[in-house]
């Protein structure tokens, strides 16, 4: 996997994808596996924005039943099972408790009916070879049994809790990255830190895009028969600039913040109903993630961040609806914000707006041929959106139809047998095995081989247990070229809070030696990392 700018500049591709989040990554993988020539460009790093800054869930969308979006829920549940099958190292079952406080019989009966319907729609949740990945149906825990399972639930008017199951991503950034890796292994060219500045339009036809390389400063054209925009919250802004007028299809942007705090539960996630909405308490790498808010965002997508007011307001909201939370600002170890790109239904209501995806042919409404946009959708259904998109792409290209295999073909790290058996075999040879085997799966041997002649690279380089070998592997095999790429996305070093000056210096020094950075460039990289750990108003 390398930044092949020469090929980008000199080849005419079947498909150019603009945007390297999970949607673009899934499309690139599917198209490459079906034999198309594919180019993908990303202005920052792969999965650096919405695809990373989420609740890390692969879920059916239980709350969408309230709006009777049964087809979206069923699609999500089907896709949940597929992610579990093709990436068992990164997607695993997660038990959820739904606590009830003074809810009464009617509310309990309504929730029981909803969970029963959820179970019916996920009828294939046990259709997995690995028994550890199979999900049970829901059940009810009375007050005493629920408190015994999760003491933090006890509180005034506590009645008990429902238990149901969904799934969690250990690292959404790496899950998207593995789709990119699989695409490039199958002939695609994917390059990060390469911004599409405008579209190449001739006689009403889009023929690709002009791109600018942040590393070399070079500007050149990438040509393709079809161009697909998968730019998430930036899509309508890019289109307005490239087309010279606003696109006929509008987006709403919903801001969601997440807070990382010390572990609040023993083993379970919590789904807590609150003020007409809900929030999650999610166990993750020895911490809890609190998520998420859902507020309309009208600013520039690049400016989104978490303010002190955001943190204070969210903590107050959680404390008001979870009696034993007792959270304060000192509990917050890390925070992040993401933008959900939603198809604008005209309501202005981001919470109840559908998470459906839409594939737009701009030849119909914007009078430019050869340009498609994939907008909306959710992480869980990104593979399915890609499948439908590539079906359309192949039809438009007149290509010989080949079946989609991304629903059954494992990702590079997922080419293992039952995960727990694989873990037992590998763990004696891998330091901090719980963390590293989850991150890399079947690729863990390749990562560890980076340290074969350098035992110091097996030692922890940060409190998270990440090691020096990962840093070198990320540069040599995973196209990481900035300190932020490594600390925030290729490894877990910065994902639960600032790892400390010593860790940052150690990573930066390894990168400087490998990439030939000057002292000035190294210091610039260190300074560029720090905003990830500061509030927007700091």
Buried (B, 14 or more C-beta within 10 A) or exposed (E): BEBBBEBBEEBEBBBBBBBBBBBBBBBBBBBBBBBBBBBBBBBBBBBBBBBBBBBBBBBBBBBBBEBEBEEBBBBBBBBBBBBBBBBBBBBBBBBBBBBBBEBEEEEBEEBEEBBEBBBEBBEBBEEBEBEEBBBEBBEBBEBEEBBEBBEBBBEEEBBBBBBBBBBBBBBBBBBBBBBBBBBBEBEBBBBBBBBBEBBBBEEEEBBBBBBBBBEEEEEBEBBBBBBBBBBBBBBBBBBEEBBEEEBEBEBBBBBBBBBBBEBBBEEBBBBBBEEEBBBBBBBBBEBBBBBBBBEBBEEEBEEBBBBEEBBEBBBEBBBEBBBBBEBEEEBBBBBBBBBBBBBBEEEEEBEBBBBBBEBBBBBEEBEBBBBBBBBBBBBBBBBBBBBBBBBBBBEBEEBEEEEBEBBEBBBBBBBBEBBEEBBEEBBEEBBBBEBBBBBBBBBBEEBBEBBEEEEEBBEBBBBBBBBBBBBBBBBEBBBBBBBBBBBBBBBBBBBBBBBEEEBBEBBBBBBBEEBEBEEEBBEBBBEEBEEBBEBBEE
